[in-house]
Amino acid sequence: MDHQRGSVLVLTNPLDVTADAVLRVLAERRVPVVRLDPGTDLHTGASLTATYRTGDQRGALRTASRELDLMAVRSVWVRRASPYDGPPDLDGHARRFAASQSLWGVGGILASLPGAHYTPVAVPESVARAVSAYLCHFRLTFGAFDFAVTAAGAWYFLECNPNGQWAWQPSEITDRIAHAIADQLQKGPAA
């Protein structure tokens, strides 16, 4: 098993050329990386296991080419994974059930990794005002904003995406975003 500290886990589909560019740089830097498309790979030979006991947490990810100790993961990049469709040999309810179990199982394991993939944070009022001004200036109804936040708490604007990916977030976050978008679509353009 790869016990080298500092492994990176990239969750994306095999056709993601943006991830390919970053993976090439990580390879040049000799950073251990494992790429996984959990929506499909876990039905075609990859496996993800975890054990939790008081004071003990262990886990492994096995793909066709790699085996990764989950406790050695430094970072998780959730990019553009395929949807969790369930095993192709199942139909109807059984397939939907398997897909939901995969989604929640993988999400639970990844969320429990020590020091690795995301934490909701409060947005400073000055940043919220700047985002609102940006949307107003460009007459946008929606934007998925990317920021880099330093350890000292300084916020740096990176970009505004017209179709940012957010459905991988916890349900309490995705529900609020989905409802806000649905509300706007139902309302239509401002008069």
MDTraj code that builds the backbone (N, CA, C; nanometers):
import mdtraj as md
import numpy as np

residues = "MET ASP HIS GLN ARG GLY SER VAL LEU VAL LEU THR ASN PRO LEU ASP VAL THR ALA ASP ALA VAL LEU ARG VAL LEU ALA GLU ARG ARG VAL PRO VAL VAL ARG LEU ASP PRO GLY THR ASP LEU HIS THR GLY ALA SER LEU THR ALA THR TYR ARG THR GLY ASP GLN ARG GLY ALA LEU ARG THR ALA SER ARG GLU LEU ASP LEU MET ALA VAL ARG SER VAL TRP VAL ARG ARG ALA SER PRO TYR ASP GLY PRO PRO ASP LEU ASP GLY HIS ALA ARG ARG PHE ALA ALA SER GLN SER LEU TRP GLY VAL GLY GLY ILE LEU ALA SER LEU PRO GLY ALA HIS TYR THR PRO VAL ALA VAL PRO GLU SER VAL ALA ARG ALA VAL SER ALA TYR LEU CYS HIS PHE ARG LEU THR PHE GLY ALA PHE ASP PHE ALA VAL THR ALA ALA GLY ALA TRP TYR PHE LEU GLU CYS ASN PRO ASN GLY GLN TRP ALA TRP GLN PRO SER GLU ILE THR ASP ARG ILE ALA HIS ALA ILE ALA ASP GLN LEU GLN LYS GLY PRO ALA ALA".split()
xyz = np.array([
    [0.0846, -0.1183, 0.0000],
    [0.0000, 0.0000, 0.0000],
    [0.0888, 0.1242, 0.0000],
    [0.0441, 0.2329, -0.0609],
    [0.1206, 0.3565, -0.0687],
    [0.1099, 0.4310, 0.0645],
    [0.2134, 0.4213, 0.1478],
    [0.2118, 0.4887, 0.2770],
    [0.2812, 0.6236, 0.2706],
    [0.3152, 0.6690, 0.1510],
    [0.3831, 0.7969, 0.1360],
    [0.2851, 0.9094, 0.1670],
    [0.3218, 0.9947, 0.2635],
    [0.2364, 1.1064, 0.3007],
    [0.2217, 1.2031, 0.1845],
    [0.1052, 1.2622, 0.1724],
    [0.0879, 1.3662, 0.0745],
    [0.0274, 1.3231, -0.0576],
    [-0.0443, 1.2125, -0.0622],
    [-0.1093, 1.1706, -0.1856],
    [-0.2261, 1.2625, -0.2177],
    [-0.2533, 1.2760, -0.3462],
    [-0.3648, 1.3580, -0.3932],
    [-0.4658, 1.2651, -0.4600],
    [-0.5926, 1.2819, -0.4262],
    [-0.7007, 1.2038, -0.4856],
    [-0.7826, 1.2974, -0.5730],
    [-0.7949, 1.2650, -0.7017],
    [-0.8682, 1.3476, -0.7965],
    [-0.9911, 1.2699, -0.8421],
    [-1.1083, 1.3262, -0.8158],
    [-1.2350, 1.2635, -0.8528],
    [-1.2887, 1.3321, -0.9771],
    [-1.2755, 1.2641, -1.0904],
    [-1.3209, 1.3219, -1.2161],
    [-1.3393, 1.2117, -1.3194],
    [-1.4005, 1.2467, -1.4301],
    [-1.4229, 1.1490, -1.5371],
    [-1.2966, 1.1363, -1.6221],
    [-1.2862, 1.0303, -1.6993],
    [-1.1630, 1.0075, -1.7759],
    [-1.1420, 1.1038, -1.8923],
    [-1.2415, 1.1821, -1.9288],
    [-1.2292, 1.2746, -2.0417],
    [-1.2089, 1.4196, -1.9982],
    [-1.1731, 1.4420, -1.8737],
    [-1.1580, 1.5766, -1.8188],
    [-1.0187, 1.6300, -1.8517],
    [-1.0090, 1.7097, -1.9595],
    [-0.8785, 1.7593, -2.0041],
    [-0.8215, 1.8641, -1.9085],
    [-0.9063, 1.9345, -1.8356],
    [-0.8567, 2.0297, -1.7367],
    [-0.7841, 1.9564, -1.6247],
    [-0.8435, 1.8486, -1.5772],
    [-0.7770, 1.7675, -1.4750],
    [-0.6486, 1.7071, -1.5297],
    [-0.6495, 1.6656, -1.6570],
    [-0.5283, 1.6092, -1.7181],
    [-0.4110, 1.7058, -1.7072],
    [-0.4359, 1.8349, -1.7302],
    [-0.3286, 1.9342, -1.7256],
    [-0.2693, 1.9432, -1.5855],
    [-0.3545, 1.9429, -1.4840],
    [-0.3064, 1.9505, -1.3460],
    [-0.2350, 1.8210, -1.3074],
    [-0.2883, 1.7082, -1.3511],
    [-0.2259, 1.5796, -1.3195],
    [-0.0857, 1.5694, -1.3796],
    [-0.0666, 1.6261, -1.4988],
    [0.0676, 1.6266, -1.5594],
    [0.1664, 1.7049, -1.4731],
    [0.1229, 1.8193, -1.4213],
    [0.2102, 1.8993, -1.3360],
    [0.2429, 1.8245, -1.2071],
    [0.1426, 1.7622, -1.1466],
    [0.1671, 1.6850, -1.0246],
    [0.2638, 1.5697, -1.0520],
    [0.2493, 1.5050, -1.1668],
    [0.3412, 1.3959, -1.2026],
    [0.4837, 1.4477, -1.2190],
    [0.4980, 1.5641, -1.2836],
    [0.6311, 1.6243, -1.2982],
    [0.6932, 1.6542, -1.1625],
    [0.6091, 1.6876, -1.0651],
    [0.6574, 1.7186, -0.9304],
    [0.6711, 1.5925, -0.8443],
    [0.6412, 1.4788, -0.9035],
    [0.6489, 1.3496, -0.8348],
    [0.5564, 1.3409, -0.7130],
    [0.4413, 1.4064, -0.7233],
    [0.3400, 1.3981, -0.6188],
    [0.2545, 1.2747, -0.6472],
    [0.2410, 1.1837, -0.5513],
    [0.1580, 1.0656, -0.5753],
    [0.0111, 1.1050, -0.5942],
    [-0.0472, 1.0576, -0.7030],
    [-0.1845, 1.0928, -0.7392],
    [-0.2621, 0.9669, -0.7746],
    [-0.3882, 0.9647, -0.7332],
    [-0.4803, 0.8603, -0.7771],
    [-0.6022, 0.9313, -0.8345],
    [-0.6399, 0.8915, -0.9552],
    [-0.7570, 0.9471, -1.0224],
    [-0.8675, 0.8436, -1.0143],
    [-0.9866, 0.8887, -0.9783],
    [-1.1011, 0.7989, -0.9641],
    [-1.2260, 0.8694, -1.0143],
    [-1.3049, 0.7982, -1.0905],
    [-1.4378, 0.8448, -1.1280],
    [-1.5357, 0.7591, -1.0481],
    [-1.5733, 0.8040, -0.9257],
    [-1.6520, 0.7169, -0.8379],
    [-1.7873, 0.6781, -0.8946],
    [-1.8440, 0.7601, -0.9809],
    [-1.9742, 0.7269, -1.0387],
    [-1.9708, 0.6053, -1.1289],
    [-1.8525, 0.5742, -1.1853],
    [-1.8418, 0.4587, -1.2751],
    [-1.7366, 0.3575, -1.2318],
    [-1.6219, 0.4055, -1.1834],
    [-1.5109, 0.3147, -1.1530],
    [-1.5444, 0.2133, -1.0445],
    [-1.6277, 0.2528, -0.9490],
    [-1.6615, 0.1601, -0.8405],
    [-1.7522, 0.0462, -0.8873],
    [-1.7986, 0.0536, -1.0123],
    [-1.8783, -0.0559, -1.0694],
    [-1.7982, -0.1377, -1.1689],
    [-1.6730, -0.0984, -1.1890],
    [-1.5923, -0.1670, -1.2910],
    [-1.4564, -0.2100, -1.2380],
    [-1.4509, -0.2480, -1.1112],
    [-1.3271, -0.3057, -1.0595],
    [-1.2575, -0.2286, -0.9499],
    [-1.2821, -0.1001, -0.9356],
    [-1.2215, -0.0249, -0.8261],
    [-1.2984, -0.0533, -0.6974],
    [-1.2304, -0.0359, -0.5847],
    [-1.2988, -0.0551, -0.4562],
    [-1.2522, 0.0488, -0.3565],
    [-1.3424, 0.0851, -0.2674],
    [-1.3153, 0.1830, -0.1634],
    [-1.3657, 0.1231, -0.0332],
    [-1.2759, 0.1074, 0.0641],
    [-1.3141, 0.0479, 0.1923],
    [-1.2674, 0.1375, 0.3057],
    [-1.3382, 0.1298, 0.4180],
    [-1.2994, 0.2062, 0.5352],
    [-1.3422, 0.1323, 0.6605],
    [-1.2635, 0.1484, 0.7661],
    [-1.2933, 0.0912, 0.8966],
    [-1.2807, 0.2018, 0.9997],
    [-1.3811, 0.2147, 1.0836],
    [-1.3806, 0.3163, 1.1880],
    [-1.4010, 0.2489, 1.3224],
    [-1.3098, 0.2765, 1.4132],
    [-1.3220, 0.2320, 1.5518],
    [-1.2781, 0.3497, 1.6378],
    [-1.3131, 0.3474, 1.7638],
    [-1.2704, 0.4542, 1.8527],
    [-1.1186, 0.4656, 1.8488],
    [-1.0713, 0.5808, 1.8102],
    [-0.9279, 0.6054, 1.8037],
    [-0.8574, 0.5398, 1.6871],
    [-0.9311, 0.4792, 1.5941],
    [-0.8677, 0.4115, 1.4812],
    [-0.9524, 0.4300, 1.3561],
    [-0.8896, 0.4768, 1.2532],
    [-0.9550, 0.4944, 1.1243],
    [-0.8600, 0.4435, 1.0179],
    [-0.9092, 0.3569, 0.9294],
    [-0.8285, 0.3029, 0.8212],
    [-0.9141, 0.2941, 0.6962],
    [-0.8474, 0.2969, 0.5826],
    [-0.9199, 0.2825, 0.4573],
    [-0.8258, 0.2647, 0.3410],
    [-0.8797, 0.2101, 0.2327],
    [-0.7989, 0.1874, 0.1137],
    [-0.8833, 0.2103, -0.0106],
    [-0.8189, 0.2625, -0.1122],
    [-0.8775, 0.2759, -0.2446],
    [-0.7929, 0.1919, -0.3379],
    [-0.8576, 0.1009, -0.4084],
    [-0.7871, 0.0157, -0.5041],
    [-0.8461, 0.0373, -0.6425],
    [-0.7588, 0.0729, -0.7367],
    [-0.7995, 0.0855, -0.8762],
    [-0.7222, -0.0190, -0.9555],
    [-0.7417, -0.0214, -1.0857],
    [-0.6708, -0.1180, -1.1694],
    [-0.5197, -0.0976, -1.1640],
    [-0.4757, 0.0266, -1.1372],
    [-0.3317, 0.0535, -1.1409],
    [-0.2711, 0.0990, -1.0087],
    [-0.3533, 0.1292, -0.9085],
    [-0.3008, 0.1856, -0.7844],
    [-0.3718, 0.1298, -0.6624],
    [-0.3016, 0.1389, -0.5506],
    [-0.3611, 0.1120, -0.4211],
    [-0.3197, 0.2254, -0.3295],
    [-0.4169, 0.2899, -0.2664],
    [-0.3918, 0.4101, -0.1889],
    [-0.4414, 0.3924, -0.0468],
    [-0.3533, 0.4223, 0.0497],
    [-0.3911, 0.4287, 0.1900],
    [-0.4646, 0.5613, 0.2099],
    [-0.5924, 0.5568, 0.2436],
    [-0.6705, 0.6799, 0.2557],
    [-0.6190, 0.7733, 0.3641],
    [-0.5503, 0.7187, 0.4633],
    [-0.4962, 0.8043, 0.5686],
    [-0.3742, 0.8831, 0.5195],
    [-0.3254, 0.8507, 0.3993],
    [-0.2115, 0.9227, 0.3414],
    [-0.2561, 1.0302, 0.2435],
    [-0.3868, 1.0552, 0.2331],
    [-0.4372, 1.1555, 0.1385],
    [-0.4226, 1.2947, 0.1992],
    [-0.3568, 1.3813, 0.1253],
    [-0.3371, 1.5203, 0.1686],
    [-0.4471, 1.6097, 0.1136],
    [-0.4901, 1.5828, -0.0101],
    [-0.5870, 1.6689, -0.0769],
    [-0.6811, 1.5844, -0.1608],
    [-0.8050, 1.6321, -0.1728],
    [-0.9034, 1.5719, -0.2627],
    [-0.9545, 1.6829, -0.3526],
    [-0.9484, 1.6593, -0.4845],
    [-1.0009, 1.7555, -0.5811],
    [-1.1250, 1.6943, -0.6443],
    [-1.2410, 1.7481, -0.6116],
    [-1.3665, 1.7025, -0.6705],
    [-1.3886, 1.7873, -0.7945],
    [-1.3767, 1.7270, -0.9107],
    [-1.3787, 1.8002, -1.0368],
    [-1.5085, 1.7739, -1.1126],
    [-1.5089, 1.6754, -1.1964],
    [-1.6268, 1.6466, -1.2792],
    [-1.6505, 1.4961, -1.2866],
    [-1.6823, 1.4408, -1.1727],
    [-1.7104, 1.2972, -1.1690],
    [-1.8411, 1.2672, -1.2426],
    [-1.8494, 1.1471, -1.2968],
    [-1.9719, 1.1030, -1.3630],
    [-2.0831, 1.0869, -1.2595],
    [-2.2078, 1.0939, -1.3025],
    [-2.3188, 1.0729, -1.2090],
    [-2.3157, 0.9312, -1.1520],
    [-2.3669, 0.9169, -1.0322],
    [-2.3786, 0.7857, -0.9687],
    [-2.5018, 0.7172, -1.0264],
    [-2.4808, 0.6371, -1.1282],
    [-2.5929, 0.5720, -1.1958],
    [-2.6230, 0.4322, -1.1447],
    [-2.5375, 0.3759, -1.0648],
    [-2.5571, 0.2395, -1.0171],
    [-2.5021, 0.1397, -1.1170],
    [-2.4847, 0.0160, -1.0726],
    [-2.4295, -0.0879, -1.1607],
    [-2.5152, -0.1079, -1.2850],
    [-2.4534, -0.1176, -1.4029],
    [-2.5306, -0.1290, -1.5263],
    [-2.6119, -0.2577, -1.5371],
    [-2.5766, -0.3591, -1.4592],
    [-2.6514, -0.4850, -1.4687],
    [-2.7776, -0.4855, -1.3823],
    [-2.8039, -0.3782, -1.3104],
    [-2.9261, -0.3659, -1.2308],
    [-3.0256, -0.2760, -1.3025],
    [-3.1522, -0.2963, -1.2741],
    [-3.2572, -0.2141, -1.3340],
    [-3.3421, -0.1491, -1.2265],
    [-3.4082, -0.0415, -1.2645],
    [-3.5107, 0.0221, -1.1835],
    [-3.4696, 0.0575, -1.0426],
    [-3.5542, 0.0142, -0.9465],
    [-3.5360, 0.0492, -0.8059],
    [-3.4017, 0.0008, -0.7517],
    [-3.3618, -0.1197, -0.7865],
    [-3.2352, -0.1737, -0.7357],
    [-3.1163, -0.0883, -0.7816],
    [-3.1212, -0.0417, -0.9047],
    [-3.0119, 0.0413, -0.9560],
    [-3.0101, 0.1776, -0.8879],
    [-3.1270, 0.2372, -0.8692],
    [-3.1340, 0.3662, -0.8001],
    [-3.0876, 0.3538, -0.6551],
    [-3.1252, 0.2446, -0.5892],
    [-3.0833, 0.2218, -0.4512],
    [-2.9310, 0.2065, -0.4430],
    [-2.8733, 0.1266, -0.5325],
    [-2.7280, 0.1073, -0.5340],
    [-2.6558, 0.2388, -0.5622],
    [-2.7110, 0.3204, -0.6522],
    [-2.6489, 0.4490, -0.6846],
    [-2.6494, 0.5410, -0.5628],
    [-2.7624, 0.5481, -0.4911],
    [-2.7685, 0.6362, -0.3740],
    [-2.6755, 0.5870, -0.2636],
    [-2.6655, 0.4561, -0.2463],
    [-2.5745, 0.4027, -0.1451],
    [-2.4286, 0.4317, -0.1800],
    [-2.3950, 0.4227, -0.3078],
    [-2.2588, 0.4556, -0.3519],
    [-2.2281, 0.6023, -0.3266],
    [-2.3211, 0.6895, -0.3633],
    [-2.3015, 0.8327, -0.3447],
    [-2.2771, 0.8654, -0.1981],
    [-2.3640, 0.8175, -0.1098],
    [-2.3513, 0.8496, 0.0320],
    [-2.2330, 0.7771, 0.0956],
    [-2.2055, 0.6571, 0.0537],
    [-2.0918, 0.5830, 0.1083],
    [-1.9597, 0.6476, 0.0734],
    [-1.9405, 0.6783, -0.0538],
    [-1.8180, 0.7434, -0.0983],
    [-1.8066, 0.8810, -0.0342],
    [-1.9166, 0.9554, -0.0341],
    [-1.9146, 1.0885, 0.0264],
    [-1.8787, 1.0843, 0.1737],
    [-1.9327, 0.9869, 0.2468],
    [-1.9024, 0.9740, 0.3892],
    [-1.7565, 0.9412, 0.4145],
    [-1.7024, 0.8503, 0.3351],
    [-1.5616, 0.8144, 0.3511],
    [-1.4728, 0.9345, 0.3207],
    [-1.4983, 1.0015, 0.2099],
    [-1.4147, 1.1155, 0.1718],
    [-1.4278, 1.2311, 0.2707],
    [-1.5484, 1.2525, 0.3231],
    [-1.5682, 1.3610, 0.4194],
    [-1.4950, 1.3349, 0.5503],
    [-1.4648, 1.2095, 0.5794],
    [-1.3991, 1.1771, 0.7057],
    [-1.2469, 1.1721, 0.6960],
    [-1.1912, 1.1951, 0.5776],
    [-1.0458, 1.1900, 0.5636],
    [-0.9822, 1.3004, 0.6483],
    [-0.8803, 1.2664, 0.7245],
    [-0.8179, 1.3672, 0.8104],
    [-0.7445, 1.4734, 0.7281],
    [-0.7872, 1.5972, 0.7419],
    [-0.7182, 1.7078, 0.6779],
    [-0.7390, 1.7212, 0.5294],
    [-0.8354, 1.6452, 0.4669],
    [-0.8549, 1.6539, 0.3234],
    [-0.9934, 1.7037, 0.2943],
    [-1.0967, 1.7338, 0.1360],
    [-1.1788, 1.7775, 0.0258],
    [-1.2648, 1.8880, 0.0583],
    [-1.3461, 1.9604, 0.2113],
    [-1.4084, 2.0909, 0.2038],
    [-1.4810, 2.1180, 0.3349],
    [-1.4957, 2.2526, 0.3770],
    [-1.5658, 2.2972, 0.4964],
    [-1.6389, 2.4256, 0.4609],
    [-1.7687, 2.4285, 0.4819],
    [-1.8386, 2.5545, 0.4566],
    [-1.7828, 2.6645, 0.5470],
    [-1.7674, 2.7827, 0.4918],
    [-1.7169, 2.8960, 0.5690],
    [-1.8100, 3.0152, 0.5504],
    [-1.8085, 3.1022, 0.6487],
    [-1.8872, 3.2252, 0.6387],
    [-1.8171, 3.3192, 0.5407],
    [-1.8954, 3.3823, 0.4559],
    [-1.8411, 3.4780, 0.3595],
    [-1.8406, 3.6161, 0.4248],
    [-1.7246, 3.6825, 0.4273],
    [-1.7205, 3.8170, 0.4855],
    [-1.8169, 3.9112, 0.4131],
    [-1.8727, 4.0040, 0.4868],
    [-1.9703, 4.0975, 0.4298],
    [-1.9127, 4.1733, 0.3106],
    [-1.7858, 4.2111, 0.3163],
    [-1.7252, 4.2855, 0.2052],
    [-1.7190, 4.1996, 0.0786],
    [-1.6948, 4.0703, 0.0942],
    [-1.6918, 3.9794, -0.0214],
    [-1.8326, 3.9609, -0.0764],
    [-1.9303, 3.9448, 0.0117],
    [-2.0693, 3.9305, -0.0325],
    [-2.1150, 4.0533, -0.1111],
    [-2.0794, 4.1726, -0.0632],
    [-2.1154, 4.2958, -0.1351],
    [-2.0472, 4.3015, -0.2717],
    [-1.9200, 4.2595, -0.2769],
    [-1.8468, 4.2616, -0.4042],
    [-1.9073, 4.1631, -0.5038],
    [-1.9496, 4.0470, -0.4567],
    [-2.0135, 3.9490, -0.5450],
    [-2.1444, 4.0055, -0.5994],
    [-2.2245, 4.0667, -0.5131],
    [-2.3512, 4.1278, -0.5578],
    [-2.3264, 4.2382, -0.6600],
    [-2.2240, 4.3204, -0.6358],
    [-2.1909, 4.4283, -0.7297],
    [-2.1459, 4.3714, -0.8642],
    [-2.0689, 4.2644, -0.8620],
    [-2.0221, 4.1987, -0.9849],
    [-2.1415, 4.1498, -1.0662],
    [-2.2333, 4.0779, -0.9995],
    [-2.3512, 4.0255, -1.0690],
    [-2.4348, 4.1393, -1.1268],
    [-2.4527, 4.2452, -1.0498],
    [-2.5311, 4.3596, -1.0955],
    [-2.4635, 4.4278, -1.2146],
    [-2.3332, 4.4512, -1.2048],
    [-2.2589, 4.5188, -1.3110],
    [-2.2700, 4.4439, -1.4442],
    [-2.2586, 4.3114, -1.4391],
    [-2.2629, 4.2325, -1.5623],
    [-2.4029, 4.1800, -1.5947],
    [-2.5018, 4.2271, -1.5179],
    [-2.6426, 4.1897, -1.5386],
    [-2.6601, 4.0383, -1.5395],
    [-2.5993, 3.9729, -1.4412],
    [-2.6069, 3.8276, -1.4257],
    [-2.7033, 3.7926, -1.3129],
    [-2.7768, 3.6855, -1.3332],
    [-2.8655, 3.6361, -1.2299],
    [-2.7963, 3.5317, -1.1430],
    [-2.7003, 3.4609, -1.2014],
    [-2.6309, 3.3533, -1.1311],
    [-2.4834, 3.3562, -1.1668],
    [-2.4014, 3.3187, -1.0727],
    [-2.2586, 3.3011, -1.0968],
    [-2.2018, 3.2122, -0.9884],
    [-2.1141, 3.1219, -1.0261],
    [-2.0450, 3.0360, -0.9291],
    [-1.9045, 3.0937, -0.9139],
    [-1.8797, 3.1571, -0.8011],
    [-1.7551, 3.2302, -0.7792],
    [-1.6507, 3.1409, -0.7148],
    [-1.5288, 3.1514, -0.7647],
    [-1.4150, 3.0799, -0.7070],
    [-1.3234, 3.1808, -0.6390],
    [-1.2856, 3.1489, -0.5164],
    [-1.1937, 3.2314, -0.4387],
    [-1.0823, 3.1440, -0.3837],
    [-0.9681, 3.2044, -0.3630],
    [-0.8613, 3.1429, -0.2843],
    [-0.8604, 3.2183, -0.1523],
    [-0.8584, 3.1434, -0.0422],
    [-0.8581, 3.2046, 0.0900],
    [-0.7306, 3.1608, 0.1612],
    [-0.6526, 3.2583, 0.2044],
    [-0.5267, 3.2267, 0.2713],
    [-0.5531, 3.1824, 0.4150],
    [-0.4514, 3.1239, 0.4759],
    [-0.4622, 3.0823, 0.6162],
    [-0.4891, 3.2025, 0.7065],
    [-0.4451, 3.3192, 0.6642],
    [-0.4677, 3.4421, 0.7419],
    [-0.6078, 3.4997, 0.7200],
    [-0.6853, 3.4407, 0.6283],
    [-0.8226, 3.4853, 0.6048],
    [-0.8400, 3.5872, 0.4936],
    [-0.7370, 3.6117, 0.4132],
    [-0.7499, 3.7038, 0.2998],
    [-0.8175, 3.6312, 0.1832],
    [-0.9182, 3.6958, 0.1217],
    [-0.9925, 3.6382, 0.0108],
    [-0.9412, 3.6958, -0.1201],
    [-0.9115, 3.6070, -0.2172],
    [-0.8674, 3.6487, -0.3499],
    [-0.9638, 3.5920, -0.4535],
    [-1.0231, 3.6814, -0.5330],
    [-1.1158, 3.6424, -0.6382],
    [-1.0398, 3.5763, -0.7526],
    [-1.0873, 3.4596, -0.7964],
    [-1.0252, 3.3900, -0.9087],
    [-1.1080, 3.4031, -1.0356],
    [-1.2368, 3.3682, -1.0260],
    [-1.3214, 3.3731, -1.1454],
    [-1.4671, 3.3572, -1.1076],
    [-1.5519, 3.3888, -1.2041],
    [-1.6953, 3.3644, -1.1928],
    [-1.7337, 3.2702, -1.3057],
    [-1.7846, 3.1535, -1.2696],
    [-1.8243, 3.0533, -1.3690],
    [-1.9744, 3.0624, -1.3946],
    [-2.0164, 3.0589, -1.5210],
    [-2.1591, 3.0640, -1.5498],
    [-2.2300, 2.9330, -1.5156],
    [-2.1559, 2.8244, -1.5117],
    [-2.2150, 2.6927, -1.4828],
    [-2.1264, 2.6138, -1.3881],
    [-2.0939, 2.6724, -1.2750],
    [-2.0076, 2.6052, -1.1784],
    [-2.0691, 2.4753, -1.1272],
    [-1.9830, 2.3837, -1.0893],
    [-2.0281, 2.2544, -1.0364],
    [-2.0492, 2.2674, -0.8859],
    [-2.1690, 2.2340, -0.8378],
    [-2.1978, 2.2461, -0.6962],
    [-2.2771, 2.1281, -0.6416],
    [-2.3215, 2.0380, -0.7264],
    [-2.4092, 1.9294, -0.6814],
    [-2.3378, 1.8250, -0.5963],
    [-2.2057, 1.8322, -0.5841],
    [-2.1317, 1.7375, -0.5004],
    [-2.1288, 1.7806, -0.3544],
    [-2.1787, 1.9002, -0.3261],
    [-2.1803, 1.9507, -0.1893],
    [-2.2843, 1.8741, -0.1064],
    [-2.2810, 1.8875, 0.0264],
    [-2.3830, 1.8234, 0.1103],
    [-2.5229, 1.8720, 0.0728],
    [-2.6221, 1.7883, 0.0989],
    [-2.7589, 1.8172, 0.0543],
    [-2.8145, 1.9479, 0.1088],
    [-2.7767, 1.9883, 0.2306],
    [-2.8301, 2.1144, 0.2830],
    [-2.7820, 2.2341, 0.2010],
    [-2.6651, 2.2214, 0.1384],
    [-2.6145, 2.3285, 0.0521],
    [-2.6766, 2.3179, -0.0869],
    [-2.6762, 2.1966, -0.1448],
    [-2.7302, 2.1815, -0.2805],
    [-2.8788, 2.2125, -0.2847],
    [-2.9518, 2.1805, -0.1796],
    [-3.0950, 2.2113, -0.1766],
    [-3.1189, 2.3613, -0.1831],
    [-3.0397, 2.4388, -0.1085],
    [-3.0571, 2.5845, -0.1101],
    [-3.0236, 2.6423, -0.2473],
    [-2.9166, 2.5933, -0.3086],
    [-2.8785, 2.6433, -0.4408],
    [-2.9847, 2.6041, -0.5437],
    [-3.0273, 2.4781, -0.5417],
    [-3.1282, 2.4310, -0.6373],
    [-3.2575, 2.5108, -0.6241],
    [-3.3003, 2.5382, -0.5007],
    [-3.4227, 2.6163, -0.4805],
    [-3.4064, 2.7602, -0.5294],
    [-3.2904, 2.8200, -0.5057],
    [-3.2678, 2.9582, -0.5513],
    [-3.2707, 2.9665, -0.7037],
    [-3.2089, 2.8693, -0.7706],
    [-3.2104, 2.8690, -0.9170],
    [-3.3515, 2.8434, -0.9687],
    [-3.4220, 2.7469, -0.9079],
    [-3.5595, 2.7180, -0.9493],
    [-3.6500, 2.8393, -0.9283],
    [-3.6320, 2.9099, -0.8147],
    [-3.7115, 3.0305, -0.7886],
    [-3.6916, 3.1332, -0.8991],
    [-3.5655, 3.1541, -0.9381],
    [-3.5361, 3.2538, -1.0416],
    [-3.5919, 3.2117, -1.1767],
    [-3.5783, 3.0832, -1.2101],
    [-3.6314, 3.0349, -1.3373],
    [-3.7834, 3.0466, -1.3414],
    [-3.8483, 3.0175, -1.2288],
    [-3.9938, 3.0284, -1.2229],
    [-4.0383, 3.1727, -1.2347],
    [-3.9638, 3.2643, -1.1717],
    [-3.9985, 3.4062, -1.1730],
    [-3.9765, 3.4689, -1.3096],
    [-3.8705, 3.4287, -1.3780],
    [-3.8400, 3.4880, -1.5077],
    [-3.7615, 3.6175, -1.4917],
    [-3.7369, 3.6887, -1.6033],
    [-3.6567, 3.8102, -1.5958],
    [-3.7273, 3.9185, -1.5166],
    [-3.6448, 4.0050, -1.4562],
    [-3.7009, 4.1162, -1.3792],
    [-3.7729, 4.2122, -1.4720],
    [-3.8820, 4.2666, -1.4245],
    [-3.9634, 4.3580, -1.5074],
    [-3.8989, 4.4937, -1.5203],
])
top = md.Topology()
chain = top.add_chain()
for i, resn in enumerate(residues, 1):
    res = top.add_residue(resn, chain, resSeq=i)
    for name in ("N", "CA", "C"):
        top.add_atom(name, md.element.get_by_symbol(name[0]), res)
traj = md.Trajectory(xyz[None], top)
